[in-house]
């Protein structure tokens, strides 16, 4: 079982690593999803996120875009799996758990970190604020 700390880490780097490990057969738990970093221009990313979130209504049935930080990270990981609906992609997707913070039972566990030192970007929790 692998434990990943997403604090101060680029979302894409974490997602690709977790997807590879899950495809190998490892169970993966990702902590501190609300502290993960999305790189790019803040205004553009936030406006794109709000447009995606507002696309639900009577005539449009999907796709649904999550609003919580752990679901945003899990969806990014899902996009890096081959086919999350059937076969090995489905089995890999079942082995991934994401948490917005670190639960008490996992505080003492040694976690892998992908913290970037020089990235100026926005965190996921800034998008999910209402």
C-alpha positions in Angstrom: 0.0 0.0 0.0 1.3 3.4 -1.0 0.6 6.7 0.9 1.0 9.9 -1.1 1.0 13.5 0.4 -0.4 15.9 -2.2 0.5 19.0 -0.2 2.3 21.6 -2.4 2.5 19.1 -5.3 1.4 19.7 -8.8 -1.9 17.9 -9.5 -0.8 16.4 -12.8 2.4 14.9 -11.3 0.5 13.3 -8.4 -2.3 12.0 -10.7 0.1 10.4 -13.2 2.1 8.7 -10.4 -1.0 7.4 -8.6 -2.4 6.1 -11.9 0.8 4.2 -12.7 1.0 2.6 -9.2 -2.7 1.6 -9.3 -2.2 0.0 -12.7 0.7 -2.0 -11.2 -1.8 -3.4 -8.6 -0.9 -1.2 -5.6 -3.5 0.2 -3.3 -2.9 4.0 -3.1 -4.2 6.5 -0.6 -3.8 10.3 -1.4 -3.8 12.7 1.5 -4.1 16.5 1.7 -5.9 16.9 -1.7 -7.1 20.4 -0.8 -3.5 21.5 -0.6 -2.6 20.2 -4.1 -1.5 22.8 -6.7 -3.0 23.5 -10.1 -0.5 25.3 -12.3 -1.5 28.0 -14.7 -3.2 31.3 -14.7 -5.6 31.5 -11.8 -8.3 33.6 -13.6 -8.5 31.2 -16.5 -8.5 28.0 -14.4 -11.2 29.4 -12.1 -13.4 30.6 -14.9 -13.1 27.3 -16.8 -14.0 25.4 -13.5 -17.1 27.6 -12.9 -18.3 27.1 -16.5 -17.9 23.3 -16.2 -19.8 23.4 -12.9 -22.6 25.4 -14.2 -23.3 23.2 -17.2 -26.0 21.1 -15.5 -29.7 21.8 -16.0 -32.8 20.5 -17.7 -31.4 19.8 -21.2 -27.9 18.8 -20.3 -27.4 15.6 -18.4 -23.7 15.5 -18.0 -20.8 15.2 -17.6 -20.9 16.2 -13.9 -17.8 17.9 -12.5 -17.1 17.5 -8.8 -16.8 20.4 -6.3 -14.9 18.8 -3.4 -11.1 18.7 -3.5 -10.8 14.9 -3.1 -13.2 14.3 -6.0 -11.3 16.8 -8.2 -8.1 14.9 -7.6 -9.8 11.5 -8.1 -11.2 12.7 -11.4 -7.8 13.8 -12.5 -6.4 10.4 -11.7 -9.3 8.8 -13.5 -8.4 10.7 -16.7 -5.0 9.1 -16.6 -6.3 5.5 -16.4 -6.9 3.5 -19.6 -10.7 2.8 -19.3 -12.1 3.3 -15.8 -15.4 1.6 -16.7 -14.1 -1.9 -17.6 -11.0 -4.1 -17.3 -7.8 -3.2 -15.7 -8.7 0.5 -15.6 -11.7 -0.3 -13.4 -9.7 -2.5 -11.1 -7.0 0.2 -10.7 -9.6 2.9 -10.1 -11.1 0.9 -7.2 -7.7 0.8 -5.5 -7.5 4.6 -5.2 -8.7 6.5 -2.1 -8.4 10.3 -1.8 -8.8 12.4 1.4 -9.0 16.2 1.7 -6.8 16.1 4.9 -4.8 13.4 6.7 -7.1 11.1 8.9 -5.9 10.5 12.5 -5.1 6.8 11.8 -2.7 7.7 9.1 -0.8 10.6 10.7 2.1 8.4 11.8 2.5 6.7 8.4 5.5 7.6 6.2 4.1 9.3 3.0 5.7 10.1 -0.3 5.7 13.7 -1.3 6.0 15.5 -4.6 6.3 19.0 -3.2 7.5 21.6 -5.7 9.6 24.4 -4.4 9.3 27.1 -7.0 5.8 26.8 -8.4 3.6 29.9 -8.0 0.1 28.6 -8.5 -3.3 28.2 -6.9 -4.5 25.5 -4.6 -7.6 23.4 -5.2 -9.3 24.7 -2.1 -9.4 28.2 -3.6 -11.7 26.9 -6.4 -14.0 25.0 -4.2 -14.8 28.0 -1.9 -18.4 29.3 -2.4 
